Amino acid sequence: MARVIVLGGCGTVGSYAVRTLASLGEFSEVVIGDIDADKAHALARHIGSGKVTARRVDALDQRSVEDAIRDCDVVLNCTGPFYTFVRTILKTAIACRKNYVDVCDDVDVTLEILEMDAEAKRAGVTALVGMGSSPGVTNLMAKFAADHLLDEVESIDIFHAHGGEPVEGEGVIAHRLHCMSIDIPMFLDGCLKYVRFFEPEGLALQEEVDFYRLGERIRVYPYPHPEQVTIPRYIAVKRVTNKGTVLPERYFELIKDMCRLGLASKEPLDVKGQAVVPYDFAIAYIRAQRERILAETGFGPQRGCVKVVVEGAKAGRPRRYVFSIASEDQALGEGTGIPAALGAVMMHQGAIEAKGVLPPEGCVDPYAFLSLIRTVLQPGKGGTSFEGVLVESIDEHGNREELFL
């Protein structure tokens, strides 16, 4: 009997991971672990599978996490924001000798948990971190190009855009405010450098990008995701950048303005004799205004795209590969939760053998992942418009070939 627990299993990402795991035959039990026990049990009933159960877990309480994962074979952590929760959960998983997967996209805490590598190796634990969309799928596309398509890699540029999800939880919005508030790593000219979102170096990195099936000339912004830090450890490269946005543009502009004006601060203010935390107000206001903006812009159903551009040389001649994964009916939840679930499946199948704390490019075979994701996201299955990974090969003369992996 194999059991997997999804911590944060009621969230935007976790709920899709739970559904994906329940639809596959790998685990005999899928446990929804969430601090909201009522919501967890309701989700289990809604899925309607006898293999899905639920229990209350406080992700900040080591004993609560320990009790929840004790009888599980794999721990899948979808509890965000990760800069708040991941340390306790990963430390507990290692102490309990449980293999682990997460979708951590906060680069500052990623650097911290990578320092647990030796501890995980001593415990014989595999901890796959950042196994979502970006990071996650992006890392694997870059590794695929470096290992199988190019002799030399010059640059890896990652772009992502999504919007219109039915719900955005507090953790998702908190992550965006966090991204705009911290130093943002970019691997430029062979060195790791840091920029700030609202300062000249960060502003200079903004650009407009065309996304397959999503739109043209969409403005993207520097993001402090882990790829810029982890990819150069495994691929010899001179540049790794990460830029993204949330749609519609008016919604992202609202988040930017709130952060720029200091409303991401957690220092209480006295407002007519009552302590008010700007951060709490900002989260509530952004969530409320999001619904108005989606309605006024007529944004429509959720959609998203992730794009990885890898440039280098093959047989001494310049070559560029552009990978795009897009869907007109999927976005953040599916795009992140499904790869995470597949990471847990591969972990249990023994397809990920390396021990330690590792990013996807450090332990996951891109071919194996692509083979598995095609079985889950078949065109038309469950209403999905997923077609596969579009790969564009562009030579030094601009000649272009397209294929789907």
N, C-alpha and C positions, 0 to 999 in steps of 0.2 A: 504493500500500500504506500503510494507516494503522495506527499502532501506539500503544497506550496501555499505560502501566506503572502498576501498583497497588503502591505501597510500603506495607509492612505487610500484604501480600496474604494472609498466612496467619492473620491475627487474626480476632477475633470479627466486626468490621465489614468488614475488607478482604476476607475470603473471600466474603462475600455480594456485595460490589461486583464481585469477579472473576466470580462465577457470573452475575450480571446482565449484565455486559458480554459474557461469552461467549455468552449466550443471544440477544443482539441482533446485528444484522448490520452495525453501524456500523464496527467495527474489524476489520481482517484479522488482527491479532495482539493478544492480551492477555497482557502479561508480569506474572507474579507476582514482585515484588521483596521479598525478606525475608532477614533475617540467618540464618535457619534454612533453608539450601539444601535439605536432605533433605526437610523438611516441605513446602517450596514445590514441589519436583518431585513429591512424593506427591499434593499437591492437584491439580496439573496432570493427573496420570494419572487421578485419581479423576473429575475433570470430564469427561475423555475426549474433549475437543474438540481437533482438530488445530490450532486457532488459539491455544490456551493454552500458554504456555511459562513457564519459571521460571529465576531466577538469584539468586545471593546478593548482597545489598546491605547494607552497614553504613550505617544512616541518620545516624550521627554523623560519618562520614568523607566530607568533601566530594568527594574524588576518586572514592570508590566510587559516590556518588550521581551524579556527573557522568558517569562511564563508563556507568552504567545507563540514564540518560535521554537520552543523546546522540542515539540514533536513534529516539526516541519523539516522537509528535506532541502528546500530552497526558500530563501527570503527575498522577496521582490519589494523594494522600497520606493514608493511613489509619493512619499510624504513631503510636501514643500511648505514653505521655502526651505531649501536644503541647507542654507547657512544656519538655520535654526535647529534642524532635526537630525542631520545625517551623522554627526559625530557619535551621538549616543547609540543610534541604531547599528551603525557599522561596528563600533567597538563591542557591542553586545553580541552581534552575530559572530564575530571572530572569537570572542570568549566562549561562545556556545559551540564553536566549530561547525557553523552552518554556512554553506555556500550562499552567495549574496549577489544580487543585481540591483542597480538603481538607475535613475534617469537624471542624476545630479548635473545641473547646468550652471551652477555658481562656481566660477573659476577660483575664487579666493579659498573657499572651503575644499575644493578639489585638490589644491596644493597641500592642504592639511591632511586630507585622508590618504593621499598617495604616500605620506610619511608612515602610514600604518602597514606598508608593504611587508617589511621584515616580520612584523608581528603576525600577519596573516600567513606568511610562508611557514613560520614555526608551528602554527596551528593546523597547517595543511588545508587552508581555506582558499577558495577562489572567490575574489570580490571583483565583479565586473561593474565598473562605475561609468556613468554617462552613456547608457545604452538606450537612448531615445531617438529623436530625429536629429536635432543639433544640440548637443553632441550625440553621436550614435551612428546613424546611417551615414552622416557626412564623413565621419572618420573612415568607415568601411569603403565608401566610394573612393576616397583618396588613396587608401591602401591598395584597392583593386587596380587603380591606374598605375601606381608606383610599382607594383609587383608584376603586372601582366601586360601593360600597354606601353610603358615608356622605359627607356634605358636610363634616363636622367630626369629628375624633377626639378623645375625651377621655382614654381609657385603653386600654391593651393589657396583659392579664394572661395569662401563659403558664404552663401546668401540664403535667407529664408524669409518668408512672408506668409501670414495666415490671418484669418479673421472670421467673425460671424458665428463662433461657437454658441450653442444654446445657453451655456453658463460659463462664467469666468469666476473662479473661486478667489478668495483673498490671497492664497499663496501665489497664484499666477500674477496678480497685479503687484504684489509685494516684490516678486522677482524682478519685474520691470523697473520699479523704483530703485531697487538695489543696483541693477545694471547701470542706471544713469548716475549713480552716486559714488561708485568706486572707481579705482584705477582700472583701465581697460587694457589688457595685454594685446599686443600685435607683434607678430614675428616678422621683422622687416630687416632686409639686408643681412640676413643670417644672425640677427640678434633679437632677443626679447626686449621690447620697449613698451612703455605704458603711456596712454593718453587719457584725457578726461572728456567725458561726453560733451560738456558745454564749453570747453576751452578750444582755442584755435586748432590744436593738433587733431582733436576729435572731430571738429567741424569740417576740417579739410579731408577727412576720410569718407564723408558722406558721398553717395553717388546714386545715379538712377540706373535701374537694372530691369531687363525684360525677363519675366517669369513665364514659363510654359503653362498654358491654360489658365493663367491667373491675370496677366495684364502686362502692358508695356510701360517703361519709364516709371517704375515704382521706386520711390526714394527709400534707400536703406541707410542704416546708421550703425556705427561701431558697437559691437556687442561683446561683453566680457565672458564669453563662453570658453570651455576648457580646450577646444581644439588647437588654439594658437600655442598653448603650453605643451600639450601631450604629443601632437603629431610630429614636431621636430625631434622628439626623442626616439621615434621609430622610422622616420623617413628623412633622408638627407634632402634638405630643401632650403631655399633662401627666403621665401616669404610664405606666411600663413596668415590670412585675415578672416574675420568673421563679421558679417554685417546683416542686419535684419530689420524688420518692422512688423507692426500689427495693423491690420486693416479694419475699418476704413481709415484713411489718413487723418480725418478730423478727430478720431478717437485717440490715435497716437499723439497728435498735437496736444490734446487735453492732458494726457499723462505727462508729456514733456513740460508743459507749462506749470503743472502742479509741483513737479519736482524742482524745476528751475527756481520757483518762488519760495522754496524751502519747506514745502508742505509734506516732505518725506521725513521730517524731523520727528524724533520720538521724545523730545523734551516737552513736558507739559507747559501749557500757557494758562494764565488765569483769565478766564472770560466771564466777567460779571460774577466773580466769586466762585466759579466752577472750573476745575482743572480740565482742560481739553488738550488731548494729544494730537498735534497736526497730522501725524501719520494715520491715526484712526479715522479722522475726518476725511482725509484724502482717499483712503480705500473705499469708504462708504459712498463718497461723492462720485468717484470714478465709476463704481459699479452702477450707481443710479443713472448717471448721465450716459453710460454706454447704451442702455436700451433706447434712450431718446435718439442718440446719434444713429444707431443702426436703423431705426424706423425712418428718420428724416432723410437719410441718404439712400434708402431703399436697397440696402446692401444685399439682402437675400440670404440664401443658405450658406452655411460655412464652407470654406475652401482654403486651400493652402498649397504651398510649393516650397521645396528645398532644392537648392542648386549648388553644385560643386564644380568649379572650373579648375582643371589641373593642366598646367603648361610645362613643357619640357622638350626632350628630344628623343627621337627613335631613329636608330641607324644614322645618327649624326645630323638629322634634319629636324627642324622645329615642328612640334605637333601640340595641338590643344585638344583636350577632351572635356566635354561639358555633360555632366550628369544631372538629370532633372527627375524628381519624383513629385508628381502633382495629382491632385484630385479635386473635382468640382463639388464633392459632397463630404470631404473629410478635411480636418484641420488639426488643431493642437492635440485634442484628446486621442484620436486615432493615430495620428502621425507619431506621437510619442509613446502612447500606451501599447500599441501593437508590437513595435520593435522590442520594447522592454519585456513583454510576455514571451516573445520568441527567444530572447536571451535566456530567460528562465528555462524554457524548454530545452535549448541547446545545452545548458548547464546540466540538466538532469540526464540528458542523453549521453553525456560524456564527451560532447563535441568541443568543449572548452576544458583543456587539461591543465594549463599553466596555473601555478599557485601564486598568491600575492594579491595586491590591489592594482588592478590593471584597467586601462581604457580599452575600448573595443579594438583599436588597431594593434593592441599589444597581445590579444589572445583569441580573437574571433576570426574565423576563415570567411572572407567575403562571399566566396562561392557557396559555402554551406548556408550562410544567412540568406542569400538571394534565392536559393532553391526552396528554403522553408517559407519565405515570405510570399513566394508565388503561389504556394498551396493555400495560403490564408486569404490573400487579397486577389482573388481571381476576378477578371472583368465581369461585372454584373452580379457577383456573389454578394448577397445581402444589400443590393442596391449600390454597391461601390462602383465608381468610375475608374478605379485604379487599372492602369494598363501595363505596369511594369516600370522599369527604370529606362528612361529615354537617354541614350548616349549619342552625343554628336561628336564626330571626329573631324577636326579642321586642320588642314595642312598649311604649309607656309604661304601658299598662294590663295588661301581663303576657300579652297574647295571643301565642301561639307558632305559628310555621309551621316545617315541616321540609322540607328537600330534600337530595338528594345531588348533589354536583358530580362 
